[in-house]
């Protein structure tokens, strides 16, 4: 089942990297105003965290055979269908939950810095 975790991790990182890259690009765009840059980053990382939560919710309803993970597995690595749904769903929970936790931590730190920066300018 290690190959399932590897495929889920690759798919989750592919989705997460696009959201994080967009957040970092917005932060660089607002580099002249540090408070606006922190706010843009906080919003972007909040979005990235929500993206991982949506991946978890989608894994509950998705048909295993139509999914990205199943299609990327080699034929000899595929478990039986009744086991595959449970294993892929468990891997989505573990991997995407971990990355959602990391993204929400970064988001919380950026929100804290942004609020603190706003209070310091008063």
TIKOLLUM-361340 format. One record per residue: x, z, y of N, C-alpha, C, O in turn; residue in three letters. Coordinates in steps of 0.001 Angstrom, whole numbers, padded with zeros to 6 digits, always signed. Layout:
// TIKOLLUM-361340
XZYXZYXZYXZYala...
This chain:
// TIKOLLUM-361340
+000810+000000-001199+000000+000000+000000+000857+000000+001268+000337-000006+002384unk+002174+000007+001077+003064-000039+002229+002926-001355+002979+003087-001393+004199unk+002633-002423+002268+002480-003717+002930+001242-003739+003819+001233-004419+004845unk+000198-003005+003441-000995-002919+004284-000651-002212+005585-001036-002674+006659unk+000070-001095+005503+000469-000383+006724+001361-001259+007600+001246-001237+008826unk+002234-002015+006981+003131-002885+007745+002336-003965+008484+002623-004259+009645unk+001349-004551+007825+000534-005589+008461-000360-005009+009556-000535-005629+010605unk-000927-003825+009319-001759-003181+010340-000907-002815+011545-001331-003003+012685unk+000294-002292+011301+001187-001926+012398+001569-003155+013226+001600-003092+014455unk+001857-004259+012559+002218-005486+013280+001058-005992+014131+001258-006397+015276unk-000148-005970+013581-001315-006435+014334-001622-005510+015506-001945-005976+016599unk-001524-004204+015285-001810-003248+016357-000768-003337+017463-001111-003296+018644unk+000494-003458+017091+001544-003577+018105+001421-004875+018889+001747-004913+020076unk+000960-005924+018250+000761-007188+018959-000320-007027+020029-000147-007490+021156unk-001423-006379+019688-002483-006151+020672-002039-005181+021760-002284-005407+022945unk-001389-004108+021348-000979-003085+022303+000088-003602+023256+000086-003244+024434unk+000990-004429+022772+002074-004909+023633+001547-005773+024768+002111-005751+025862unk+000490-006527+024540-000087-007337+025612-000675-006432+026696-000479-006681+027886unk-001391-005391+026292-001987-004478+027266-000917-003709+028037-001037-003529+029249unk+000116-003261+027353+001188-002512+028017+001977-003425+028950+002363-003009+030042unk+002217-004649+028535+002922-005598+029396+002126-005875+030669+002706-005987+031749unk+000808-005985+030550-000032-006180+031733+000036-004964+032652+000102-005114+033872unk+000019-003765+032080+000105-002549+032896+001446-002470+033616+001497-002127+034797unk+002520-002782+032918+003839-002745+033549+003976-003820+034620+004609-003585+035649unk+003396-004991+034396+003438-006049+035411+002697-005612+036668+003149-005880+037781unk+001563-004944+036496+000838-004437+037664+001632-003354+038385+001616-003279+039613unk+002319-002524+037627+003133-001489+038264+004266-002120+039077+004565-001655+040178unk+004892-003162+038555+005933-003853+039316+005351-004569+040529+006003-004661+041569unk+004130-005075+040401+003486-005755+041522+003258-004790+042686+003422-005163+043847unk+002886-003570+042376+002623-002567+043411+003836-001676+043669+003674-000537+044108unk+005029-002161+043409+006240-001341+043525+006485-000846+044946+007132+000185+045127unk+005990-001548+045951+006202-001119+047338+005428+000157+047655+005829+000922+048532unk+004334+000389+046955+003521+001594+047153+003513+002381+045841+002772+002033+044922unk+004327+003437+045740+004440+004160+044464+003124+004759+043968+002883+004803+042762unk+002281+005214+044874+001011+005810+044449+000108+004741+043829-000526+004976+042800unk+000056+003575+044457-000747+002483+043895-000163+002010+042562-000905+001645+041651unk+001163+002018+042452+001798+001617+041192+001442+002598+040077+001154+002185+038954unk+001460+003892+040385+001083+004893+039376-000379+004736+038972-000722+004857+037795unk-001234+004468+039948-002656+004293+039643-002872+003055+038771-003639+003098+037809unk-002199+001958+039105-002338+000738+038300-001828+000970+036878-002446+000514+035915unk-000715+001669+036746-000194+001974+035415-001114+002890+034632-001305+002708+033430unk-001686+003878+035315-002604+004798+034645-003839+004069+034141-004297+004311+033024unk-004375+003181+034959-005539+002401+034536-005162+001486+033371-005925+001351+032415unk-004002+000865+033447-003559-000034+032383-003346+000681+031063-003743+000176+030013unk-002721+001854+031104-002490+002584+029855-003782+003209+029325-003924+003394+028116unk-004723+003535+030214-006041+003974+029747-006723+002828+029003-007334+003031+027953unk-006612+001629+029557-007156+000446+028892-006488+000217+027535-007160-000130+026565unk-005179+000407+027464-004458+000223+026199-004934+001227+025150-005084+000882+023978unk-005170+002458+025572-005678+003473+024651-007076+003106+024153-007378+003245+022968unk-007918+002642+025061-009264+002229+024660-009223+001016+023731-010063+000887+022840unk-008264+000141+023933-008111-001015+023055-007833-000577+021617-008374-001159+020676unk-007004+000433+021444-006710+000927+020096-007940+001601+019479-008172+001484+018276unk-008717+002297+020291-009938+002934+019788-010951+001873+019357-011645+002045+018355unk-011034+000785+020107-011933-000315+019732-011475-000960+018426-012310-001359+017614unk-010162-001070+018210-009660-001605+016935-010092-000721+015766-010430-001224+014695unk-010080+000594+015974-010521+001509+014917-012003+001300+014622-012405+001227+013461unk-012815+001203+015676-014254+001019+015484-014559-000327+014833-015484-000431+014028unk-013793-001348+015173-014013-002673+014600-013634-002714+013124-014224-003469+012351unk-012663-001913+012734-012238-001889+011331-013340-001347+010426-013393-001688+009244unk-014212-000514+010965-015316+000034+010170-016306-001059+009769-016842-001038+008661unk-016545-002007+010662-017582-003005+010432-017056-004334+009910-017836-005174+009462unk-015756-004531+009963-015182-005832+009636-015144-006073+008127-014841-005172+007344unk-015453-007283+007749-015326-007689+006356-013838-007851+006048-013115-008505+006800unk-013392-007271+004969-011965-007246+004641-011405-008650+004450-010299-008941+004905unk-012145-009507+003794-011646-010839+003469-011454-011686+004730-010600-012573+004749unk-012230-011427+005773-012115-012191+007014-011093-011599+007975-010839-012178+009031unk-010510-010474+007637-009618-009781+008556-008208-010337+008587-007771-011039+007675unk-007518-010008+009650-006142-010470+009850-005190-009868+008827-004283-010546+008342unk-005393-008604+008501-004491-007928+007566-004576-008565+006185-003548-008840+005566unk-005781-008800+005702-005973-009390+004374-005370-010788+004304-004741-011148+003308unk-005561-011571+005355-005044-012945+005350-003523-012995+005422-002921-013957+004945unk-002893-011987+006004-001434-011968+006102-000752-011389+004865+000460-011531+004707unk-001507-010744+003995-000927-010204+002766-000695-011325+001758-001500-012249+001640unk+000398-011230+001047+000646-012182-000038-000346-011905-001167-000854-010790-001288unk-000616-012894-001973-001623-012763-003033-001291-011633-003997-002201-010952-004471unk-000024-011417-004299+000345-010347-005237+000306-008967-004589+000327-007960-005297unk+000249-008897-003256+000188-007604-002567-001240-007143-002312-001453-005992-001933unk-002211-008008-002510-003602-007672-002208-004186-006766-003290-004141-007098-004474unk-004737-005618-002879-005412-004758-003854-006807-005309-004161-007256-006246-003500unk-007491-004745-005147-008877-005159-005406-009749-004921-004167-009476-004023-003370unk-010786-005726-004016-011599-005685-002794-012213-004321-002519-012262-003890-001367unk-012683-003633-003555-013332-002338-003318-012332-001293-002846-012711-000344-002159unk-011076-001450-003199-010035-000526-002737-009474-000983-001395-009082-000159-000568unk-009436-002287-001182-008808-002841+000025-009501-002377+001293-008835-002048+002274unk-010835-002344+001289-011550-001931+002500-011176-000506+002888-010927-000221+004059unk-011138+000376+001913-010792+001772+002189-009350+001902+002676-009079+002648+003616unk-008434+001187+002046-007021+001282+002421-006751+000690+003800-005997+001263+004587unk-007360-000447+004092-007162-001065+005407-007784-000204+006490-007199-000035+007560unk-008961+000343+006226-009608+001215+007214-008771+002462+007459-008619+002886+008605unk-008230+003052+006412-007384+004238+006560-006118+003908+007354-005695+004683+008212unk-005528+002765+007064-004320+002352+007796-004635+002099+009267-003838+002454+010136unk-005789+001489+009559-006187+001274+010960-006356+002608+011677-005917+002759+012818unk-006990+003576+011017-007164+004894+011623-005813+005531+011924-005603+006053+013019unk-004911+005492+010975-003616+006147+011162-002779+005461+012234-002291+006117+013155unk-002615+004170+012122-001729+003446+013033-002325+003366+014432-001663+003720+015408unk-003559+002908+014539-004172+002754+015860-004450+004104+016507-004373+004233+017729unk-004771+005103+015708-004954+006441+016266-003671+006988+016858-003688+007614+017918unk-002561+006753+016178-001267+007199+016693-000918+006490+017996-000491+007131+018956unk-001098+005171+018037-000772+004424+019250-001743+004743+020386-001347+004738+021551unk-003003+005019+020064-003951+005442+021098-003537+006788+021676-003659+007020+022878unk-003048+007673+020813-002560+008977+021260-001368+008812+022208-001312+009467+023249unk-000425+007952+021860+000738+007706+022721+000318+007096+024054+000778+007536+025108unk-000545+006094+024019-000974+005433+025252-001762+006383+026141-001630+006337+027364unk-002578+007243+025545-003328+008200+026362-002406+009255+026952-002668+009751+028047unk-001340+009609+026257-000363+010546+026819+000353+009964+028023+000539+010648+029030unk+000756+008707+027923+001392+008040+029067+000395+007907+030209+000749+008099+031372unk-000844+007582+029882-001884+007469+030902-002110+008798+031608-002234+008839+032832unk-002164+009872+030853-002351+011194+031451-001189+011553+032365-001394+012112+033442unk+000028+011236+031942+001194+011517+032783+001137+010709+034075+001440+011232+035148unk+000754+009445+033979+000679+008618+035187-000447+009070+036110-000287+009056+037331unk-001596+009475+035536-002677+009995+036378-002233+011274+037083-002538+011479+038258unk-001512+012130+036364-001028+013375+036965-000058+013081+038102-000149+013689+039168unk+000862+012162+037885+001801+011791+038946+001085+011158+040132+001448+011409+041282unk+000078+010346+039863-000656+009690+040941-001439+010698+041762-001439+010634+042991unk-002103+011626+041094-002871+012647+041817-001933+013561+042588-002212+013927+043730unk-000816+013931+041961+000166+014761+042659+000761+014056+043862+000991+014682+044897unk+001012+012764+043739+001538+011993+044865+000543+011895+045997+000924+011942+047166unk-000739+011759+045661-001771+011718+046703-001874+013053+047415-002057+013095+048632unk-001758+014153+046667-001858+015474+047285-000657+015771+048173-000780+016485+049169unk+000505+015223+047817+001700+015474+048621+001653+014737+049950+002321+015144+050901unk+000880+013663+050035+000811+012904+051283-000193+013485+052258-000269+013031+053399unk-000964+014473+051841-001954+015078+052750-001304+015906+053817-001994+016481+054658unk
